[in-house]
Amino acid sequence: MKKKNFITLMMSTVGGILFALGICMALLPEWGVMTEGIAFGCIGAMILLAMVLVRRKMDGKPAILLNGRTIGIGLLGIIGTIVLGVGMCMVMVWEMLVYGILVGIIGIVLLICLVPAVKGVK
């Protein structure tokens, strides 16, 4: 295994676990640790962002090129994730099953739109 793949594996595993644990902590009111969950989620997200920057550096690429396309793809990913999350909350927390499923499907479609936006259609 190459060094860059091993570092990416370790950082993405730690960041993903912290992010997922933070989301669980924040969304489960029975646990009573919403503030700590938000902190864990933010730390996990920062590790995942650092992983992207480290991986690009090890590949010899510039950190991130900010242009209109990159910002648009980022916004599409953020909006799709938020819409999917709202749909999940509607189903699991607010008990709005049908509307939550519909909102979740819209979020999934937005996230699927990322594939042609990033890779292009050939």
C-alpha positions as CSV (number, residue, x, y, z in Angstrom):
1,M,0.0,0.0,0.0
2,K,1.3,3.4,-0.9
3,K,1.9,6.0,1.8
4,K,-0.7,8.4,0.4
5,N,-3.4,5.7,0.3
6,F,-2.6,4.6,3.9
7,I,-2.7,8.2,5.2
8,T,-6.0,8.8,3.3
9,L,-7.4,5.6,4.8
10,M,-6.5,6.6,8.4
11,M,-7.7,10.2,8.1
12,S,-11.0,9.3,6.5
13,T,-11.7,6.5,9.0
14,V,-11.0,8.7,12.0
15,G,-12.8,11.7,10.5
16,G,-15.8,9.6,9.4
17,I,-16.2,7.9,12.8
18,L,-16.0,11.2,14.7
19,F,-18.4,12.9,12.3
20,A,-20.9,10.0,12.4
21,L,-20.7,9.7,16.2
22,G,-21.2,13.5,16.5
23,I,-24.3,13.3,14.4
24,C,-25.7,10.5,16.5
25,M,-24.9,12.4,19.7
26,A,-26.6,15.5,18.4
27,L,-29.7,13.8,17.0
28,L,-30.6,11.4,19.8
29,P,-32.2,13.4,22.5
30,E,-32.1,10.4,24.9
31,W,-28.3,10.8,25.1
32,G,-28.5,14.4,26.2
33,V,-25.2,15.4,24.6
34,M,-26.2,17.6,21.7
35,T,-23.5,20.3,22.3
36,E,-20.8,17.7,22.6
37,G,-22.2,15.9,19.5
38,I,-22.0,19.2,17.5
39,A,-18.3,19.5,18.6
40,F,-17.5,15.9,17.6
41,G,-19.2,16.4,14.2
42,C,-17.3,19.6,13.5
43,I,-13.9,18.0,14.5
44,G,-14.7,15.0,12.2
45,A,-15.6,17.3,9.3
46,M,-12.4,19.3,9.8
47,I,-10.4,16.0,9.7
48,L,-12.1,15.0,6.5
49,L,-11.4,18.4,4.9
50,A,-7.8,18.2,6.0
51,M,-7.7,14.7,4.5
52,V,-8.7,16.1,1.1
53,L,-6.0,18.8,1.3
54,V,-3.3,16.3,2.4
55,R,-4.2,13.9,-0.4
56,R,-4.1,16.6,-3.0
57,K,-0.7,17.8,-1.7
58,M,0.6,14.2,-1.8
59,D,-0.6,13.8,-5.4
60,G,1.3,17.0,-6.4
61,K,-1.9,18.9,-7.2
62,P,-2.8,22.4,-5.9
63,A,-4.9,22.4,-2.7
64,I,-8.3,23.5,-4.2
65,L,-9.0,25.7,-7.2
66,L,-11.8,28.0,-6.4
67,N,-13.8,28.8,-9.5
68,G,-17.5,29.0,-10.4
69,R,-17.7,25.2,-11.1
70,T,-16.0,24.2,-7.9
71,I,-18.3,26.5,-5.8
72,G,-21.4,25.3,-7.7
73,I,-20.5,21.6,-7.1
74,G,-19.8,22.4,-3.4
75,L,-23.1,24.1,-3.0
76,L,-24.9,21.3,-4.8
77,G,-23.4,18.8,-2.4
78,I,-24.2,20.9,0.7
79,I,-27.8,21.5,-0.4
80,G,-28.3,17.8,-1.3
81,T,-26.9,16.7,2.0
82,I,-29.1,19.1,4.0
83,V,-32.2,18.2,2.0
84,L,-31.5,14.5,2.6
85,G,-30.9,15.2,6.3
86,V,-34.1,17.1,6.7
87,G,-36.0,14.2,5.1
88,M,-34.4,11.8,7.6
89,C,-35.4,14.1,10.5
90,M,-38.9,14.3,9.2
91,V,-39.2,10.6,9.2
92,M,-37.3,9.7,12.4
93,V,-37.9,12.7,14.7
94,W,-41.0,14.6,13.5
95,E,-42.8,11.4,12.4
96,M,-43.9,12.8,9.1
97,L,-43.3,9.6,7.2
98,V,-44.6,10.3,3.6
99,Y,-43.4,13.8,3.4
100,G,-40.0,12.8,4.9
101,I,-39.6,10.1,2.3
102,L,-40.4,12.5,-0.5
103,V,-37.9,15.1,0.8
104,G,-35.3,12.4,1.3
105,I,-35.7,11.2,-2.3
106,I,-35.3,14.8,-3.5
107,G,-32.0,15.0,-1.5
108,I,-30.8,11.7,-3.0
109,V,-31.5,12.9,-6.5
110,L,-29.6,16.1,-5.8
111,L,-26.6,14.0,-4.5
112,I,-26.8,11.7,-7.5
113,C,-26.6,14.9,-9.7
114,L,-23.1,15.3,-8.3
115,V,-21.7,12.4,-10.3
116,P,-22.2,14.0,-13.8
117,A,-21.4,17.4,-12.4
118,V,-18.0,16.2,-11.2
119,K,-17.1,13.5,-13.7
120,G,-19.0,14.9,-16.7
121,V,-21.1,13.0,-19.2
122,K,-19.3,11.3,-22.1
